[in-house]
Amino acid sequence: MDGLAAYELNISCPNVACGGIQFGSNPQMTAQVVSAARRVSRRPLWVKLSPNVADIGVIARAAEQAGGDALTVANTYPAMSIDFRTRRSRIGNPTGGLSGRAIKPITLRLVHEASKAVGVPVIGLGGIETGEDILEYFVVGASAVQVGTANFADPNACVRIVSDLEKLCSSENINNINDLRGALQPENH
Ligand SMILES: Cc1cc2nc3c(=O)[nH]c(=O)nc-3n(C[C@H](O)[C@H](O)[C@H](O)COP(=O)(O)O)c2cc1C
């Protein structure tokens, strides 16, 4: 099929009853499913990891060793939204994935840990709404980013964010965004 640059294998869906998040929570299962997909795919294979793990570095390494060409970090966080008056969930299921601005600090930490654990590119995804958010993801080790929830609030979000990023790079004298990749400085104590 023309027009597809890569496949992204989602091993981290928190919204299905079985076979979603389980794959991404266990390094052996991660390796099995990534190997199986690697064998049948002729395009680059990205693996989308779950944020709900004790050590994302272990899962990231399993996905890389099984043939993942890049890792997307990360999916949503299982959460609840409750209407106390009706005693019911406000969403279709009892729980659902939390996304958007609230998750950015947690996902930044995961991108940082995953990028230290592997050599393949890490794609940051979680709460990006501005050009500054993108630069933060690069500083902790991302090589690229994706935007999810911001598109629901504003279908033009990506156009705005890219324009915002260009202006920010220009005003901050950043000639090449890759100069920021993994440039996190150690704390002075
Ligand atoms: C309504 C909605 C549907 C989603 N569906 C999928 C999906 O089908 N597959 C997937 O890998 N991630 C899915 N996600 C997760 C997003 O791709 C993304 O990983 C997550 O929302 C974090 O990024 P964000 O904060 O920019 O939205 C969905 C997110 C939302 C809010």
The ligand as a MOL file (V3000), in Angstrom:
LIG
                    3D

  0  0  0     0  0            999 V3000
M  V30 BEGIN CTAB
M  V30 COUNTS 31 33 0 0 0
M  V30 BEGIN ATOM
M  V30 1 C -10.2780 9.4840 22.3780 0
M  V30 2 C -8.9240 8.8190 22.3110 0
M  V30 3 C -8.7760 7.6630 21.5550 0
M  V30 4 C -7.5390 7.0210 21.4700 0
M  V30 5 N -7.4120 5.8780 20.7130 0
M  V30 6 C -6.1990 5.3050 20.5820 0
M  V30 7 C -6.0400 4.1610 19.7430 0
M  V30 8 O -6.9750 3.6650 19.1230 0
M  V30 9 N -4.8010 3.6100 19.6440 0
M  V30 10 C -3.7260 4.1290 20.3140 0
M  V30 11 O -2.6140 3.6150 20.1910 0
M  V30 12 N -3.8570 5.2080 21.1320 0
M  V30 13 C -5.0610 5.7980 21.2640 0
M  V30 14 N -5.1990 6.9010 22.0780 0
M  V30 15 C -4.0330 7.3860 22.8490 0
M  V30 16 C -3.3310 8.5350 22.1390 0
M  V30 17 O -2.8520 8.1380 20.8670 0
M  V30 18 C -2.1490 9.0320 22.9660 0
M  V30 19 O -1.2280 7.9860 23.1880 0
M  V30 20 C -2.5620 9.5960 24.3260 0
M  V30 21 O -3.8350 10.2070 24.2530 0
M  V30 22 C -1.5470 10.5870 24.8870 0
M  V30 23 O -1.3550 11.6810 24.0240 0
M  V30 24 P -2.1800 13.0600 24.1490 0
M  V30 25 O -2.0600 13.5150 25.5820 0
M  V30 26 O -1.5200 13.9840 23.1560 0
M  V30 27 O -3.5890 12.7330 23.7900 0
M  V30 28 C -6.4220 7.5610 22.1670 0
M  V30 29 C -6.5880 8.7360 22.9270 0
M  V30 30 C -7.8160 9.3610 23.0090 0
M  V30 31 C -7.9490 10.6200 23.8570 0
M  V30 END ATOM
M  V30 BEGIN BOND
M  V30 1 1 1 2
M  V30 2 1 2 3
M  V30 3 2 2 30
M  V30 4 2 3 4
M  V30 5 1 4 5
M  V30 6 1 4 28
M  V30 7 2 5 6
M  V30 8 1 6 7
M  V30 9 1 6 13
M  V30 10 2 7 8
M  V30 11 1 7 9
M  V30 12 1 9 10
M  V30 13 2 10 11
M  V30 14 1 10 12
M  V30 15 2 12 13
M  V30 16 1 13 14
M  V30 17 1 14 15
M  V30 18 1 14 28
M  V30 19 1 15 16
M  V30 20 1 16 17
M  V30 21 1 16 18
M  V30 22 1 18 19
M  V30 23 1 18 20
M  V30 24 1 20 21
M  V30 25 1 20 22
M  V30 26 1 22 23
M  V30 27 1 23 24
M  V30 28 2 24 25
M  V30 29 1 24 26
M  V30 30 1 24 27
M  V30 31 2 28 29
M  V30 32 1 29 30
M  V30 33 1 30 31
M  V30 END BOND
M  V30 END CTAB
M  END
